[in-house]
Amino acid sequence: MKAKYKLIVILLGAFLTWGATLHAVVTGEKYLIPGDARKGWQVFAEKGCLQCHVMGEKRKTLIAPDLSKSSAAHLSSGGLAAQMWNHAPDMWEKMSAKWIEFKRLNEKEMADLFAFLYFIRYLDEPGDAVQGKAVLQKKGCAECHSLGDGKGKVGPDLVQWIEFTNPVQWVQMMWNHAPKMQAAMKKETVVWPKLEKNDIADIIAYVRSLRSSKEVSSLALGDPAEGRRLFSQKGCGQCHATQGTGKMKGPSLGVRKRDFPPTIGQMAGLMWNHVPAMLREMEKENIKFPELSANEMSNIIAYLFSIRYFDPAGDRIAGKKLFAEKRCQVCHDIQKEAAGKKEGPNLAKLKGAVSPIYMATALWNHGASMIGKMKEKKLKWQKLTDKELIDLMEYFNHGD
């Protein structure tokens, strides 16, 4: 069992002990993430998903994708449903070949499973120690920081941070020292180093490699509800909107973008790169720099990730066009007055009730028989992008 798999189990155990909930963020009295990651892990195990999907265990035979790996882009609930849809035929074929028992899922179980899959993508990929060493040299970090060699005289010895494995703890310490660091760098006419996507994960991997026997300290996933409160209390809302409305000094953090970082480490790097411009604006507005504890930073980042979980609005017209292009009408009617002679259910009954969770549940419970009927009719299984699935849901929810 590898370290990341152990970390998942440890953090979920911490959730059970402390009662932290990934689904507890509320905006307008609605839950942003409807499932419970703790229960989702139980569903994942009890429904037999571990028989095919590995969770960071490199020695285990790979039958299906490793679901602990972060994707190239941030996945919303619609994205997870689309991936599941595209993967379904191959999944059923492998389950049948290995005589794996099929177990139905209700919507609550699927919501919990989605929360769990989102949670594990919140963890970072293991960093590259060799790359981390190169980053420290390239960015000039070793000019101020020692690495157990006593050379750096300005900043703290980074070997002291070996016990911290979570990028949130690193960025919290970097954040709190940012004003002093910037003042020292200005004095020495040193340019603020920009960090690339995986730099923090790689730096952590290198620093940890210097003393492998050091005890490791892990930080549990933050509480998004508490993060929302802190975001306001610490004054972040004075410059950043989180609901995508109003003109603010800083970029809106509530507008989902394609390049939104899918891991904590990448989010940490983005925050680090933002520090110089932020400090300048805060000085202009006479805003006090908000120091944060590790738990506070974890909670705020959890909140920022949670508000990006929603899908962008779908396009009903595009969904209607896709309904025809993907040949859904061969088996399904969507008009209320339709005769109902087609083999699939009349989708007019779903108006206003379709969500990614509903789509994934229906796919899981009825997809195997659906693909059998499609083979009889010589229809090809149609793959869907995230946006296409969202547009189809918009059409199902509103009709013609």
Sequence and secondary structure as in RCSB ss.txt:
>XXXX:A:sequence
MKAKYKLIVILLGAFLTWGATLHAVVTGEKYLIPGDARKGWQVFAEKGCLQCHVMGEKRKTLIAPDLSKSSAAHL
SSGGLAAQMWNHAPDMWEKMSAKWIEFKRLNEKEMADLFAFLYFIRYLDEPGDAVQGKAVLQKKGCAECHSLGDG
KGKVGPDLVQWIEFTNPVQWVQMMWNHAPKMQAAMKKETVVWPKLEKNDIADIIAYVRSLRSSKEVSSLALGDPA
EGRRLFSQKGCGQCHATQGTGKMKGPSLGVRKRDFPPTIGQMAGLMWNHVPAMLREMEKENIKFPELSANEMSNI
IAYLFSIRYFDPAGDRIAGKKLFAEKRCQVCHDIQKEAAGKKEGPNLAKLKGAVSPIYMATALWNHGASMIGKMK
EKKLKWQKLTDKELIDLMEYFNHGD
>XXXX:A:secstr
  HHHHHHHHHHHHHHHHT  TT  EETTEESS S HHHHHHHHHHTTGGGTB SS TTS  SB  TTS  SS  
 HHHHHHHHHHHHHHHHHHHHHTT       HHHHHHHHHHHHHHHHS     HHHHHHHHHHTTGGGT  SSSS
   SS  GGGGTTB SHHHHHHHHHHHHHHHHHHHHHTT       TTHHHHHHHHHHHT TTS  B      HH
HHHHHHHHTTGGGT  SSS S  SS  SSS  TT  SSHHHHHHHHHHHHHHHHHHHHHHT       HHHHHHH
HHHHHHHT S     HHHHHHHHHHTTGGGT   STTS   SSS  GGGGTTT  HHHHHHHHHHHHHHHHHHHH
HTT       HHHHHHHHHHHHH  
